[in-house]
Amino acid sequence: YPEKDSKSIVEKLKSINKMSDKQSAQKSAKIAAGAVVCVESEIRGDVTIGARTVVHPKARIIAEAGPIVIGEGNLIEEQALIINSYPENIAPDSEGVEPKTMTIGINNVFEVGCMSQALKIGDNNVIESKADLGRNMILTSGCIIGACCQVNTCEVIPENTVIFGSGCQRRVHVHTPQTLQLDFLMKILPNYHHMKKTVKTTSAVTPAKN
């Protein structure tokens, strides 16, 4: 039975490696004091989460092609995916590829099932359920990306822009941040979910502004 034994050992080693990779990925996340990050969320790579940011169960934040820096007071709901991924034409193991930092400002809302690859997001934006932001766009501040809207263009979205409907129509509005909802969730979520440990620091973690 040596062949069976060797196969079982290989499988065990693979599972151990997967577990260690997952543990090291979780350890590399820097969570500021005052943030509420549920254990059931998935955080991989070099991720920094600012104070008063709430990350729901089943939300995913994956830093693959470079660090992700998330500012204060953001709300990241269930099954939302924030990913700093490599462009389609670049392989992860390509030589000379420099990591690019993804920065997300303050008081943004990522609703259920949305996906964001945008490398720069400002403040007070709402990305609604199932919306999709491409890597080459820049979201400024006070914008709303409507449910199921896909924005994969290479452009800077002007402040206070609303993108909505099947044709991704646009208009300008004045947006009010959802701070009351955030305060409520920060009190309620720890009662029903285990939280990830925060970093012991006196200074708040905020993204660097260019």
N, C-alpha and C positions, 0 to 999 in steps of 0.2 A: 504493500500500500504506500510506497514512498512517493509515488506521483500524486496521489490524492492528498497526502500530507503537505507536499510542497505547494500544491495549488491552494490549500486552505490557509497556509502561512502567507502566501502572496496576497490573498484576499484580505486577511487580517491586517497586513501591513498597509494595504491600500486604504482600508477603513480608518486605521490609526492616522495615516497621513491626512486624510480628509478632515478628521476631527481636529488635528493639530492646526491645519490650515484655517479652519473655521474659527478656532480659538484665538489664533494669532491675529486674524482679521478683526475679530471683535475687540481684542486688546488694543489695536492700533487706533480705534475710534477715541476721540477726545471730546467728552461731553461736559459742558460747563455746568457749574452749580446752578440749580434753579431750572434746568431743562427737565422735561418729563419724557423719557424714552422707554417704551415698553420692551420687555425682553423678547417678545414674540416678533419684533421687527427684525429685519436683516440689514446689518451694516457691515460692509466689506471695504477694506483698503484704508487709505489715509483720509479719514473723515473727521471734521471738526464741527461740533454742534453748539450753537450759542445758547445763552441763558433764556429761559422762558419759551424755548421752542418745544413743541409737543409732537412726538412721533408715535403714531398709533400702531397697534399690532398689525402684522402682515405688510406694513410699509417696507420698501426696500431702498436703500441708499448705497450705491456701488461705485467706488472710486477705482476704476480700472486703468484709465489712461493718464491719470493724474489726481492730485488731491481734490477734495470737495470741502469748501468752507461755507457753512451755513450760519447766518447771523442770528440775531435775537428775535424772539416772538413769532417764529414761523409755525404753521400748523401743517403737518404732513399726515394725511388720512390713510385709511386701510387700502392696501394694494396699489398705492401710489408708488411710482418708480422714478427715482432720481439717479441718473447714471452718467458718469463721465467716461464715455466709451471711445474707442479708437474709430476714426473715419473708416468707411467701408473699404477704401482703397489702400489702407495701411494695416499690415499684420502686426499683432502685438509684439512679436519678436524681431521686428525690423530694426536695423542699425540706424543710429543717428536720430531716432524719434525722441524729441524732448517732451516731458510731461507738461500738460497744460492744466492750470488750476481752474476749477469751476467755482465761481463765487455767487452766493445767493444772499441778498440783503436782509432786511428786517420786515416783519409783519406780512409775510406772504402766505397764501393758503394753497395747498396742493390737495385737491379733492380726490375722492375715491376713484382709483383705477386710472388716474392720469399718468402721463409719462413725460419727463423733461430731460433733454440732453443739452439744453442751452447752457453755454459756458458762462454767461453773465446775465444775472437777473437782479433787478434793482429792489425797490421797496414797495410794499402795499399792493401787490398783485394777487389776482385770483386765477388759478388754473383749474377750470372746472372738471367735472367727472369725465373720464375717457378722452380728455384733450391730449394733444401730442405736440410737443415743442422740439424742433430739430436742433442739431448741434450748431448750425451756422447762423442762427438768429440771436439777437440781443433784445431782451425784454427790459424796458426802462423802469418806470414806476407808475403805479396807479392803474394798471391795465387789467382787463378781464379777458381771458381766453375761454370762449364758451364751450359747453359740453360737446364732446366728439369733434371739435375743430382741430384740424392739422395745420400747423404752421412750420413748414420745412424750408422756407425761403431764406436767402442770405440777405438779411436786412436788420435795421434797428427799428423796433416798434416804438413809435412816439408815445410820450407819456399820456395817460388817461385814455388810451385806445381800448375800445371794446370790439372783439372779433366774435361773431356769432352766426348761427344758421348753417345750413348745408353748403352754402356758397361762400362761407367765411367772410360775410359782409363786415364793414368797419364803420364805426362812428366814435365820437369823442364824448366822454362823460366825466363827472366828478365822483370819485370813489371814496367811501368811508371804510377804514380798516376794521376787521372783525376782532377787536380786542376783547369784547365781552365774552364771545364764544371761547376764546383762548383761556381766559381766566377761569371759566366754568370747567373746562376740560382738565386744567392743571390740578383742580381740586378733586374731580371725580375719578379720573383714570387710575391714580395710585390705589384707590379703594378696591379695584377689580382686576388689576394686572400688576405683575412684577415689573420693576423698573431696572434699567441698566444703571450701573454705578456712574456717578459723575466725577469729574476731575476736581480735586481740591485746589482751588485757586481763588484769589481775591479779585482778580480782574476778569471782566466779562470778555467772552470770545466774540469778536466781530470780524467780518471779512475785510481784507485790505481793499481800499478803493484806489483805482488808478487815477 
